[in-house]
Structure formats: C-alpha cells, structure tokens
Amino acid sequence: MSVEMSAKHESATNYTKTPNVFFDDLLPQIESLTELKVTLAILRKTNGWQKTQDTLSLSLLQTLTGLSRQGVLNGIEEGMKRGTITRKEQGQSFSYGLKIVNNTDRQLVNDLDQSIELTSQRNRPEVVNDLDRQLVNNLDTQKKEEKEKKEKKKDASASSSANADRTAREKPKTPGEKRNADIREVFDHWRTVLEHSDGKFTDDRRRKIGARLTDGYTMAQLKRAIDGCRASPHHRGENPQGTIYDSIELIFRNGEKVEQFIGYLEAKGNHGNAKSQTRGGNNQTEVSANSNSNVQHLLRNEIDWRNSSTGDG
C-alpha cells in the first residue's frame, strides 16, 4: 500500500461517527458550554471506541474538556437532568454513557448500531476465504466457552460472598468492629455525596473520622456534617477563588467544624421552608429573616476563620 493510499485509509477511518440526531435535536437544546463539552467528551470515549459505556475519572474528563473539576461536575449534572448522560457505579469509580434518543424515530439508536456495524470486523471490504472464516468461528467458540466459564465462576463467587456476608451479619460485632464499620460508612457517605469516587480510605481519613466519634458525635451527625458541606455553595466552589473545600480533614477537623457544617444544612433547610411559604403574615416574614441571618452568620464565621488561617478551607 502506498503512502498516499495509507493516508486516505486513515482519514476515512480515524473519526468518531456522530449521529445526525445529535445536531438536529439535541444541540439546539443545550445552552450550557460545560454540558456540551462533557457530552462530546463522553461521545468520543464511547461511540468513538464502539462502546456504550466507559469508565471515566473526573480528572480524565477535565483533560478532555479543559474544564475545572466543578465545571465537569456541573456538566455531568446538567446532562443527567436532561436524561442524555447516564452514570453507573463501577467499583470505586463511575462509568458514563449517552442516551440521546429522538422522540419520533429513535434515530440515534439506529445510527449507533449502524456505526458499530460499519466499523466492525464483519464488514471489512476484503473477501473472507474459508480459512479466515474457520479461524473466526474457532475464535468465537473459544470466546463463548471462556465467557461461560467466567459466568459460572462469578456465580460461584457471588454465592460464596453472599454466604460470607450472611454469616458476618449474623455474628455479633465487637465494639472495635462496630467502630470500624461506622468509620467506613461515614467515609463511603463522603465519597458518594461529594462525588469523590476516586477517594482512598487512608489512615489519616480513618483517624480523623474516628477522632470525632471518640468526641461523642454519632455516625448520623457526621453524615449530616457531610451533607451540610454539600449544601454550602461557598464550599462547593462558589467563592472568589473558585476552589472546592470539601475534604475530610476540613469537615472533621474538630468538633466546632462538625457543628458548623451541620449548621449549614439546618440553616438551608429552614431557609427552604420559609421560602416555600409564599403567603402568610408576620411570622413567616420573621422566619425567612432569621434563616437568612443564620446563613450569613455561619458564612461570615467561615470567611473570618479562612482569613486568619492557611488551611485548605
């Protein structure tokens, strides 16, 4: 094959097939640049590799889109609300895919299927001789047998794991085992709520959570502190620095921090209740004013503390 023919072949195959329905139906609906960038990045990593789902870290999506971590999170959230971006938990990470379906003729599904067919080995232009066909059949048979073996092994492992879990649940936990389970549950809550899918259960994080349990705070209170961090726009990046402050070291730095983050959650809850009461007398006006005052007071304390400290927020 000549250099010119090789170049033509590469230019004809080295692309990501994008269905027309993406441009005709979805693109006019997207107003957010962050949602558009994240959607295109997921399209490249899935359809571009003949996949329907792919495990993607936030750092990889940052690299692909040029967005900040918060920008990527915002783009994912907007796409999931629209129903075009799907996310599934994959171990300690997440896999993402697209579900962009035309409401009238589901053109995207057809185009995706055609894309996979056109780029698959079954549609190569050269004639497949009998030997090639036999090799392909043998390979398919081997793959089928390997898949069946893996499924049987997986079923046996799942059954064994279920029995082990049942035994562990039936066996009473010692105080030490219960404490370790509580610490792990708080950590998992932090990883899920604040979307740190790649966060590791390090000794420092375990000790920080354990210290607050030793102080007398319950596991439920520590979870509420995490929820309070999620409810605080300032800690989620809406600050002059555009920085997210949601580390375990910060939330569980001391008892005062735990109570402060719980306060954010409670203040936001009261504020939301007051706003939902669109009609009423002086009592409702007073509740709204008090809720706003509580939020402003908590944030003022946080800003004063940050100005006097060199910590992580």
N, C-alpha and C positions, 0 to 999 in steps of 0.2 A: 504494500500500500504506500503510495507516495505521500510526501509531507502535506501536499495540498488536499488530498483526499482525507487524510487523518484529521486535518484541521476542520474540514467540513463535517466529518462524522462527529467530532467533539462538540462543535457548535450546535449540532442538531439534537444532541442527547443531554448536554450538560445544562439543564434548566429545571426549574420547578414548575410543573404544569398547574396552572391556576384556573379553575372553572369560571366560565363567563358569569355565572350567577353571583360570584363574589363582587364583581364590578357592577353588575346590573341592579342587584337587590341590596346587598349588604353595605357597600362603600358609601352610598348616599345617606345611610342611616348613622354612620359613625362620625361623631363630631369631635371626639377626643383623640388627640395625636398619640397619647400613651396607649389607648386601647387599640388603635390601628397598628402601632409598632409591635405590640405584643402579639396581636393576631397574625401579622405577617411572619413574625419570628417562629411562631408555632406551626404555621403553614409550611415554612421552609424545612423545619425539623421533622415534620410528619409526612405530608404529601411529597415533599422533596426526596424522601427516602422510602417511598411506598409504604408508609406506616399510618395507622390510625391514631396511635398514642405514642408518646415518647417521654421518658423520664428527663425532666429539665430542672436544673437548680436555678435559684434566683440569680446567682452570680453569672451563670451562662446567659440567662435572658437579659441581664444588664449589658453583657458584652455584645449580644446580638442586636440590641435595640439602642444602645447608647444612653439608656435611661438610668436614673438613680434607683436604689432599692425600693424606695417608696413609690417612684413612678411605675416600676414594674408591678408592684402590689396593686396600685390603683388601676392599671391597665387590665390585670387579671380579674379584679373585682368587677369592673365595668363590663368586660366580656362575659363573665359568668352571669351577671344580672341580665344581660341581653339574651343569654342562652346559647351563645356561639362558642364559648370556651368551656370545655369540660375538664375537670380535675379529679384524679383518683389518688388515694394514698398508696404509695409504693414503698413499703418498708419504712425507712426514716426520711423518705423524700416524697415527691408527688410526680405523677405523670400527667401530661396535658394533651388534649386533642381538640379538634374543631367539630362543631355540629352546626354547620351553616346550611340550612335546608330551605329551598324555595317553597313558599306556601302553596303554590299552584301545581308545580310538576316535579318537585324534588330533584331539580336538575343537578344540584351539587353531588348528590349521591351517585347519580348515573355517571357524571364526569369523573368522579374519583375512581369508580370501578373501571371506566374506560382507560384512565391514566395508568392504573396498575396493570391492566391487560396489555396496553401498548408497550409498556416498558419491561414486561416480564420475559423470561426466557422462552415461554411458549410461542411468542410472536416474533422471534428473530427471523430475519429475511432469508437466511440460507436454508437450503433443503436439509432436513434431518434424515440421515440414512438409517438403515436398520440397526447398525451397531450403536449409533448415538441413541436411538430410541430404546434399545435394550438397556444401555447404561442408565438412561434416565429412569426407566421402570425399576431397575435394581435399586437405584438410589432412593426412589420414592418408597419402595418396600422397606428398605433399611430405616428410613426416617419414620415410617409408620410404626415399625417394631420398637424403635427407640422411644417414640412418644408413648406407646402403650406401657413400656417398662417404667418410664418416668411417672406416668399417671398412677400405676399400681404402687410404686414406691412412695409417691406423695400421699396416696390414700392411707397406706400403712403408717406413714409418719404422722399424718393428721390424727389417726385413731389413737396411736400411742401418746401423742401430745395431749389429746382430749382426756385420756385416762389419767395422765400425769397431773393435768390441771384439776381434774375432779378430786384426785387424791389430795392434792395440795390444799384445795378449798375445804375438804372435809377435815383435814388435820388442823387443830387449833394452832394459831400463830403465837409465838413467844413475843414478849414486849419488843425485843430487838427487831424481830421480823416485821411486826406491825409498823414500827417506826420507819424502817427502810421502805416498806410498801407505801407509806404516807408520803415520804420524801419523793419517791419515784412518781407517784400520782400527781403531786404538785408540779414536778418538773415537766411531765407529759402535758399537763394543762397549759403551762407556759409555752411549750413548744407548739401546741396546737393553736391556742388563742392568738398568740403574737406571730404565728407563721414562721417559726424558726425550725423548719423541717430538717435542716442540716445541723441543728444544735446537738452537742455531745453531752452526755451525763458525766461531767468531770467531777473530780474530788472537791474542787473549790465550790462548784454549784451545789453539790450534795451537802457540804458543810454549812453553807450559807442558809439553805432551807432548814437544815437540822437545827441550827442555832435559834431560829425563830420559833420552831416547835418547842425547843427547850425553854424559851422565854414564856411559854404558856399559850401561844397563839394556836388555834386549831387549824387543821388542814383546810376546812371550809373558809376560814378567814384569809389564809394565804392565797387561796384561789380567788377570792374576791379582790384582793390587792392586785393580782394579775389582771383581773377584769377591769379594775379601776385604771390601770395603766393603758389598757386598750381604749378606755372611754375618754382619755385625756388627749385632745388634739395636739397640745403642746408636746407631749412625749411621743406622739406618733409622727412628728416631723413638721408640724405647723408652728415653726418658730423661726426667728431671723436667720439662724444657721442652717435651717433645713435638715437638721440632724434628728435621727430617731433615738430616743433614750428609753430602752425597754429591757435592759439587761437584768439578770437575776441578782447580780451584785448590787444594782441600784435599788430594785424593788424591795429586797430583803436585807438592805444594808444594816438596818437596826429597827427596833420596834416603832420608832417615830415614823420611819418611811412606810412601814406596813400600814399604819393607821392613816397616813397621809393619802396613800393610793386608794384605800378603802373609802376615804372621804371623797375622792374624785368620783367614784362610782355612785355613792349615795347622793352627792350633790347633783350629778347629772340626772339621776332618777327623779329626784324632787323637781328639778327644773323641767323635765319632760312632762311630769304630771301636771305641773302648773300651766304649761303651755297648752296642754290638751283641753283645759277648761276654758273654752272660748267665750263663755258667758258667765256672769256672776257678779257678786258685789265686792265690797272692800276686802273681804277675807281672801278671795282669790288673788287680788292685786297684791296683797301683803305676802302671800306665799311665793308668788313669782319674784317679788323684790328680794325676799330673803334668800331664795335659791340662787339668784344672780349674785347676791352679795357673798354667799358661801363659795361659789366657784371662783369669783375674783379674789377672795381672801386666800384660798388654797394656792392658786397660781401665783399670787404675789409672794407668798412664803417660799414657793419653789424657786422663783426668779431671784429673790434675795439670797437664798442659800447658794444658788449656782454662781452668783456674782462673787460670793466670798469663798468659793471652793474651786478646785481644779479637777474635780472628779468627772465621771462620764455622764453627768446629767441627773 
